[in-house]
Amino acid sequence: MAATAVSQEQQNGKSLFDRIQQPGVSNQMAHQISLLEHEFNMVELQQLRMSIPLLRPLYEKRNALIASKPFQDGDFWPRVFHGAPTQIDDYIMPSDSNLLGDCFINFLVERFEVDEHGNGEPRSLRFTFEFKTGEDNPYFEDAKLVKDLYFRKKIMKTATGKGRAVGAFVSEPVKIRWKPDQDLTRGLLDAACDLFEAEKKDIAADRRDLPEYEKLAKKLEEREVAYDLQESNDEDGFGETQNSGHSFFAFFGFRGRVVSPEEHQLAIAEEKEGLLEIEEFDGEGEDDSLEEVEIFPEGEDVAVCLAEELWPDAFKYYVKSYSDQFDELEWDLENENGDNDDDDDDNGDEDGDEEGEDEDEDDEDEDEERPRKKVKTQNGAGAERPRKKANTENLDGGEEERPRKEVRTY
């Protein structure tokens, strides 16, 4: 009791800043917090699992509505993707935008490993993209592209040497049958598919020893050099370049981690028996050979955003696309009127000049508050000019190596 009183008295004699700087959370407290957070996460996961069968009929009704003529004539999914969240839009290049605007018909997201009773893994995702075919699609032959991402767990060693089940997406690259000279990934997707097929043929081989690995690594290096050169020559006037120099369609080449079915089942079994520690995984000891040739490193982030933001809120993004269009038109008209006012002010007297200066200052204030107009254009036959990603939680720290993100490991 006396010790507690002394401790409180010592605390009261220090500033809040000093108290914050003190290491106040013991290992035991941290472990208790982790256990309780794990319980919360497990309940949230069960809520997600049980909601899937309930929501399926509603999504089927929505799919039927979107497939109706008014919505198809209204370019539903192209409009939704045009106004997609930043985590998606930052990876849609100008040529991708042209393809999506001209040929994109339908989009589906399914949590396909959950059955009608709510049993199964709810974090596994299936993305289905449907497109026009034949002469209506000058880019590729495929009417449908399906990308499956399996959520799998693997036992990894923590900093203390204990085991922890780490979850991540596992996926296979999806080949696109590009028409001549229309490959928006510039050969990267084909190279990723070739490496995957080579690995399946020779399971025992070291990935780095395969000629397909060297070919893909070289293509990635060429892309980085071209992107760095283009970024240094950026003269678009906005001072912005896109976060990545690769096509959105490289997403179909995303592979994630390599986790065998046996490793996944072992991790699930030991997790249920409480044999695994709830500790942070530092990434040590991982095989980085696949990550080094990942053609779409942001695949996890984009997949989660597609499934948890764009898909459930598709109507919101569709309606917003019309209001954004009106705002852009209004902005253009205001700019035109502003130019005319400036011309009139140049011909006025000193008082007119002073009034014009005041108006210009007001216009500048308004321009600072107005969001930039979204413009997607093709820069001729040369390389596309990417736009830099705005500051977000997922940004890398400069040129430092980006740590692999975990996907909902609860």
C-alpha positions as CSV (number, residue, x, y, z in Angstrom):
1,M,0.0,0.0,0.0
2,A,2.8,2.3,1.0
3,A,4.7,1.4,-2.2
4,T,1.7,2.3,-4.3
5,A,1.3,5.7,-2.5
6,V,5.0,6.4,-3.1
7,S,4.7,5.5,-6.8
8,Q,1.7,7.8,-7.2
9,E,3.5,10.6,-5.4
10,Q,6.5,10.2,-7.7
11,Q,4.2,10.3,-10.7
12,N,2.4,13.4,-9.5
13,G,5.7,15.2,-9.2
14,K,6.4,14.9,-12.9
15,S,4.9,16.5,-16.0
16,L,2.6,14.6,-18.3
17,F,5.3,14.6,-21.0
18,D,7.8,13.0,-18.6
19,R,5.3,10.4,-17.6
20,I,4.5,9.6,-21.2
21,Q,8.2,9.1,-21.9
22,Q,8.5,6.5,-19.1
23,P,8.2,2.8,-20.1
24,G,4.9,2.1,-18.3
25,V,3.6,-1.1,-20.0
26,S,5.1,-4.2,-18.6
27,N,5.5,-7.4,-20.7
28,Q,2.6,-8.9,-18.7
29,M,0.3,-6.0,-19.4
30,A,1.2,-6.1,-23.1
31,H,0.5,-9.8,-23.3
32,Q,-2.9,-9.3,-21.6
33,I,-3.7,-6.5,-24.1
34,S,-2.7,-8.7,-27.0
35,L,-4.9,-11.5,-25.7
36,L,-8.0,-9.3,-25.4
37,E,-7.4,-7.7,-28.8
38,H,-7.1,-11.2,-30.3
39,E,-10.5,-12.1,-28.8
40,F,-12.1,-8.9,-30.2
41,N,-10.6,-9.8,-33.6
42,M,-11.9,-13.3,-33.5
43,V,-15.5,-12.0,-32.8
44,E,-15.2,-9.5,-35.7
45,L,-14.0,-12.3,-37.9
46,Q,-17.0,-14.4,-37.0
47,Q,-19.3,-11.5,-37.6
48,L,-17.9,-11.1,-41.1
49,R,-18.2,-14.9,-41.7
50,M,-21.9,-15.0,-40.7
51,S,-22.8,-11.8,-42.6
52,I,-21.7,-13.2,-46.0
53,P,-24.6,-15.6,-46.6
54,L,-27.0,-12.9,-45.5
55,L,-25.6,-10.3,-47.9
56,R,-25.3,-12.6,-50.9
57,P,-29.0,-12.3,-52.0
58,L,-28.7,-8.5,-51.7
59,Y,-25.6,-8.4,-53.9
60,E,-27.3,-10.6,-56.4
61,K,-30.2,-8.2,-56.6
62,R,-27.7,-5.3,-57.0
63,N,-25.9,-7.2,-59.7
64,A,-29.1,-7.7,-61.6
65,L,-29.9,-4.0,-61.3
66,I,-26.5,-3.0,-62.5
67,A,-26.8,-5.3,-65.5
68,S,-30.0,-3.6,-66.6
69,K,-30.0,-1.3,-69.6
70,P,-30.1,2.0,-67.8
71,F,-27.1,1.3,-65.7
72,Q,-25.2,-0.3,-68.5
73,D,-25.9,2.7,-70.7
74,G,-24.7,4.8,-67.7
75,D,-21.3,3.2,-67.7
76,F,-21.8,2.0,-64.1
77,W,-18.5,0.2,-63.4
78,P,-16.3,2.5,-65.5
79,R,-17.7,5.4,-63.5
80,V,-17.2,3.7,-60.2
81,F,-13.5,2.9,-61.0
82,H,-13.0,6.4,-62.3
83,G,-13.9,7.7,-58.9
84,A,-12.2,4.9,-57.0
85,P,-10.5,5.4,-53.6
86,T,-6.9,6.7,-53.7
87,Q,-5.5,3.2,-52.8
88,I,-6.9,2.0,-56.2
89,D,-6.8,5.1,-58.3
90,D,-3.1,5.7,-57.7
91,Y,-2.4,2.5,-59.7
92,I,-4.7,3.2,-62.7
93,M,-2.5,4.6,-65.4
94,P,-3.9,6.8,-68.3
95,S,-3.9,3.8,-70.7
96,D,-5.7,1.7,-68.0
97,S,-8.3,4.4,-67.7
98,N,-8.9,4.3,-71.4
99,L,-9.3,0.5,-71.4
100,L,-11.7,0.6,-68.4
101,G,-13.7,3.4,-69.9
102,D,-14.1,1.8,-73.3
103,C,-14.3,-2.0,-72.6
104,F,-15.1,-2.6,-68.9
105,I,-18.6,-4.1,-68.4
106,N,-19.0,-5.8,-65.0
107,F,-17.2,-6.4,-61.8
108,L,-17.8,-8.9,-59.0
109,V,-16.2,-9.6,-55.6
110,E,-16.9,-12.9,-53.8
111,R,-15.7,-14.4,-50.5
112,F,-15.8,-17.7,-52.2
113,E,-14.5,-20.0,-49.4
114,V,-17.6,-19.3,-47.2
115,D,-20.5,-21.7,-47.7
116,E,-24.2,-21.0,-47.3
117,H,-24.0,-21.8,-43.6
118,G,-21.3,-19.3,-42.9
119,N,-18.5,-21.8,-42.6
120,G,-15.1,-21.2,-44.2
121,E,-12.4,-18.6,-44.6
122,P,-14.1,-15.2,-45.1
123,R,-10.8,-13.3,-46.0
124,S,-10.2,-15.2,-49.3
125,L,-11.3,-13.1,-52.2
126,R,-12.3,-13.6,-55.8
127,F,-12.3,-10.7,-58.3
128,T,-14.1,-11.1,-61.6
129,F,-13.7,-8.5,-64.3
130,E,-15.8,-8.7,-67.4
131,F,-15.0,-6.9,-70.7
132,K,-16.3,-6.4,-74.2
133,T,-14.9,-8.8,-76.8
134,G,-13.9,-8.9,-80.5
135,E,-13.7,-5.5,-82.3
136,D,-15.2,-3.8,-79.3
137,N,-12.0,-4.6,-77.3
138,P,-8.8,-3.6,-79.1
139,Y,-6.7,-4.6,-76.1
140,F,-7.1,-8.3,-75.4
141,E,-9.2,-11.4,-76.3
142,D,-10.5,-12.3,-72.8
143,A,-14.1,-11.7,-72.0
144,K,-13.5,-12.4,-68.3
145,L,-10.5,-12.2,-66.0
146,V,-10.8,-14.0,-62.6
147,K,-8.3,-13.3,-59.9
148,D,-8.4,-15.6,-56.7
149,L,-6.6,-14.6,-53.5
150,Y,-6.5,-17.2,-50.8
151,F,-6.0,-16.1,-47.2
152,R,-3.5,-18.5,-45.7
153,K,-1.5,-18.8,-42.5
154,K,2.0,-19.9,-41.9
155,I,4.0,-20.4,-38.7
156,M,6.9,-17.9,-38.5
157,K,9.4,-17.3,-35.8
158,T,9.1,-14.2,-33.7
159,A,12.0,-12.1,-32.3
160,T,12.0,-14.4,-29.2
161,G,12.2,-17.5,-31.3
162,K,8.6,-18.6,-30.6
163,G,6.1,-19.4,-33.3
164,R,3.3,-17.2,-34.5
165,A,0.7,-17.8,-37.3
166,V,1.1,-15.0,-39.8
167,G,-1.6,-14.5,-42.4
168,A,-1.3,-13.3,-46.0
169,F,-2.7,-13.7,-49.4
170,V,-1.6,-16.5,-51.7
171,S,-2.4,-16.1,-55.4
172,E,-1.5,-17.4,-58.9
173,P,-0.7,-15.0,-61.8
174,V,-3.5,-14.7,-64.4
175,K,-2.5,-14.6,-68.0
176,I,-4.1,-12.0,-70.3
177,R,-4.3,-12.7,-74.0
178,W,-3.1,-9.3,-75.2
179,K,-3.6,-8.3,-78.8
180,P,-0.5,-7.3,-80.8
181,D,1.4,-4.3,-79.3
182,Q,-1.4,-3.7,-76.7
183,D,0.2,-5.2,-73.5
184,L,-0.2,-2.5,-70.9
185,T,2.1,-4.3,-68.5
186,R,4.9,-4.2,-71.1
187,G,5.6,-7.9,-70.8
188,L,5.8,-8.1,-67.0
189,L,2.6,-10.1,-66.6
190,D,3.7,-12.7,-69.2
191,A,7.1,-12.9,-67.5
192,A,5.4,-13.5,-64.1
193,C,3.2,-16.2,-65.6
194,D,6.2,-17.9,-67.2
195,L,8.1,-18.0,-63.9
196,F,5.1,-19.5,-62.2
197,E,4.8,-22.2,-64.8
198,A,8.5,-23.0,-64.6
199,E,8.3,-23.3,-60.8
200,K,5.4,-25.8,-61.2
201,K,7.4,-27.9,-63.6
202,D,10.5,-28.1,-61.3
203,I,9.3,-27.9,-57.7
204,A,12.7,-28.8,-56.2
205,A,14.5,-26.1,-58.1
206,D,15.7,-22.9,-56.4
207,R,13.5,-20.1,-57.8
208,R,16.5,-17.8,-58.3
209,D,18.3,-20.4,-60.5
210,L,15.5,-20.5,-63.1
211,P,16.1,-18.5,-66.3
212,E,12.5,-17.2,-66.1
213,Y,13.4,-15.6,-62.7
214,E,16.4,-13.7,-64.2
215,K,14.2,-12.6,-67.1
216,L,11.5,-11.2,-64.9
217,A,14.1,-9.5,-62.6
218,K,15.6,-7.8,-65.6
219,K,12.3,-6.5,-66.8
220,L,11.5,-5.1,-63.4
221,E,14.9,-3.4,-63.3
222,E,14.2,-1.9,-66.7
223,R,10.8,-0.6,-65.5
224,E,12.4,1.0,-62.4
225,V,15.0,2.8,-64.6
226,A,12.4,4.0,-67.0
227,Y,10.2,5.2,-64.2
228,D,13.0,7.0,-62.4
229,L,14.0,8.8,-65.6
230,Q,10.5,9.8,-66.3
231,E,10.0,11.1,-62.8
232,S,13.1,13.2,-63.1
233,N,11.8,14.7,-66.4
234,D,8.3,15.4,-65.0
235,E,7.2,18.7,-66.4
236,D,3.4,18.5,-66.0
237,G,3.3,21.7,-63.9
238,F,1.6,20.0,-60.9
239,G,4.7,18.6,-59.4
240,E,3.0,15.2,-59.0
241,T,3.9,11.8,-60.4
242,Q,2.1,8.6,-59.7
243,N,3.1,6.2,-57.0
244,S,3.9,3.4,-59.4
245,G,5.0,3.2,-63.0
246,H,3.2,0.0,-63.7
247,S,-0.2,-0.8,-65.2
248,F,-3.2,-1.7,-62.9
249,F,-3.4,-4.9,-65.0
250,A,-0.2,-6.0,-63.4
251,F,-2.4,-6.7,-60.4
252,F,-3.3,-10.0,-62.2
253,G,0.3,-11.0,-61.7
254,F,0.3,-10.5,-57.9
255,R,1.4,-13.6,-56.0
256,G,1.8,-12.7,-52.4
257,R,3.4,-15.3,-50.1
258,V,4.0,-18.9,-50.8
259,V,2.2,-21.1,-48.3
260,S,1.4,-24.8,-48.9
261,P,-1.9,-26.3,-47.8
262,E,0.0,-28.4,-45.2
263,E,1.6,-25.3,-43.7
264,H,-1.7,-23.6,-43.5
265,Q,-3.5,-26.5,-41.8
266,L,-0.6,-26.9,-39.3
267,A,-0.8,-23.1,-38.4
268,I,-4.6,-23.3,-37.9
269,A,-4.3,-26.5,-35.8
270,E,-1.6,-25.1,-33.5
271,E,-3.4,-21.7,-33.2
272,K,-6.6,-23.5,-32.1
273,E,-4.7,-25.4,-29.4
274,G,-3.1,-22.2,-28.2
275,L,0.5,-23.4,-29.0
276,L,1.4,-20.1,-30.8
277,E,2.4,-16.9,-29.1
278,I,0.6,-13.6,-29.8
279,E,3.7,-11.6,-30.7
280,E,4.8,-9.3,-33.4
281,F,6.5,-11.0,-36.4
282,D,9.7,-9.2,-37.5
283,G,10.0,-10.8,-40.9
284,E,13.3,-12.4,-40.2
285,G,14.0,-15.7,-41.9
286,E,11.5,-15.3,-44.7
287,D,12.4,-16.3,-48.3
288,D,12.5,-12.9,-50.1
289,S,13.1,-14.4,-53.6
290,L,9.4,-14.1,-54.6
291,E,9.0,-10.6,-53.1
292,E,12.0,-9.4,-55.2
293,V,10.2,-10.2,-58.4
294,E,6.7,-9.3,-57.3
295,I,5.3,-7.2,-60.2
296,F,2.5,-5.7,-58.1
297,P,3.9,-5.3,-54.6
298,E,0.8,-3.3,-53.5
299,G,-1.5,-6.2,-54.4
300,E,-2.7,-6.8,-50.8
301,D,-3.6,-3.2,-50.3
302,V,-5.5,-2.9,-53.6
303,A,-7.3,-6.2,-53.0
304,V,-8.5,-5.2,-49.5
305,C,-9.6,-1.8,-50.8
306,L,-11.5,-3.3,-53.7
307,A,-13.3,-5.7,-51.4
308,E,-14.0,-3.5,-48.4
309,E,-14.5,-0.1,-49.9
310,L,-15.2,0.0,-53.6
311,W,-17.4,-3.1,-53.8
312,P,-19.8,-2.5,-50.9
313,D,-20.0,1.3,-51.7
314,A,-20.3,1.0,-55.5
315,F,-23.5,3.0,-55.6
316,K,-21.9,5.8,-53.6
317,Y,-19.0,6.1,-56.1
318,Y,-21.3,5.9,-59.0
319,V,-23.5,8.8,-57.8
320,K,-20.4,10.8,-56.8
321,S,-19.0,10.5,-60.4
322,Y,-21.8,12.7,-61.6
323,S,-21.3,15.3,-58.9
324,D,-17.6,15.4,-59.6
325,Q,-18.3,15.9,-63.3
326,F,-20.5,18.9,-62.4
327,D,-17.9,20.3,-60.1
328,E,-15.2,20.1,-62.8
329,L,-17.5,21.9,-65.3
330,E,-18.3,24.6,-62.8
331,W,-14.6,25.0,-62.1
332,D,-13.8,25.4,-65.8
333,L,-16.5,28.0,-66.2
334,E,-15.2,29.9,-63.2
335,N,-11.7,29.9,-64.6
336,E,-12.9,31.2,-68.0
337,N,-14.9,34.0,-66.2
338,G,-11.9,34.8,-64.1
339,D,-9.7,35.3,-67.2
340,N,-12.2,37.7,-68.7
341,D,-12.3,39.7,-65.5
342,D,-8.6,40.0,-65.5
343,D,-8.7,41.4,-69.0
344,D,-11.2,44.0,-67.9
345,D,-9.2,45.0,-64.9
346,D,-6.1,45.7,-67.1
347,N,-8.1,48.4,-68.9
348,G,-9.4,50.0,-65.7
349,D,-8.2,52.9,-63.6
350,E,-6.1,52.7,-60.4
351,D,-9.2,52.0,-58.3
352,G,-10.2,49.3,-60.7
353,D,-6.8,47.8,-60.4
354,E,-7.0,47.7,-56.6
355,E,-10.4,46.1,-56.8
356,G,-9.0,43.6,-59.3
357,E,-6.2,42.8,-56.9
358,D,-8.7,42.1,-54.1
359,E,-10.7,39.8,-56.4
360,D,-7.6,38.0,-57.5
361,E,-6.7,37.4,-53.9
362,D,-10.2,36.0,-53.2
363,D,-9.8,33.8,-56.3
364,E,-6.5,32.5,-55.0
365,D,-8.0,31.6,-51.7
366,E,-10.9,29.8,-53.4
367,D,-8.4,27.9,-55.6
368,E,-6.5,26.7,-52.6
369,E,-9.7,25.2,-51.2
370,R,-10.8,23.6,-54.4
371,P,-9.5,20.1,-55.0
372,R,-7.5,19.5,-58.1
373,K,-9.4,18.4,-61.2
374,K,-8.7,14.8,-62.1
375,V,-7.2,14.5,-65.6
376,K,-6.2,11.3,-67.2
377,T,-4.5,11.6,-70.6
378,Q,-2.2,9.6,-72.8
379,N,1.3,11.1,-73.4
380,G,1.6,10.2,-77.1
381,A,3.4,7.1,-78.2
382,G,6.1,7.3,-75.5
383,A,5.9,6.2,-71.9
384,E,3.0,7.2,-69.8
385,R,3.5,10.0,-67.2
386,P,2.6,8.5,-63.8
387,R,1.3,10.6,-60.9
388,K,2.8,10.5,-57.5
389,K,0.7,9.0,-54.7
390,A,-0.5,11.3,-52.0
391,N,0.7,10.8,-48.5
392,T,-1.1,7.8,-47.1
393,E,-0.6,5.2,-44.4
394,N,0.7,2.7,-46.9
395,L,3.5,4.9,-48.2
396,D,7.1,3.5,-48.2
397,G,9.7,5.5,-46.4
398,G,11.7,6.9,-49.3
399,E,14.0,4.4,-50.9
400,E,14.0,2.1,-47.8
401,E,12.9,-1.5,-48.2
402,R,9.2,-1.7,-47.5
403,P,8.3,-4.3,-44.8
404,R,5.7,-6.8,-45.9
405,K,2.2,-6.0,-44.7
406,E,0.2,-8.5,-42.9
407,V,-3.4,-9.1,-43.9
408,R,-5.9,-9.4,-41.1
409,T,-4.0,-12.1,-39.2
410,Y,-6.7,-12.5,-36.5
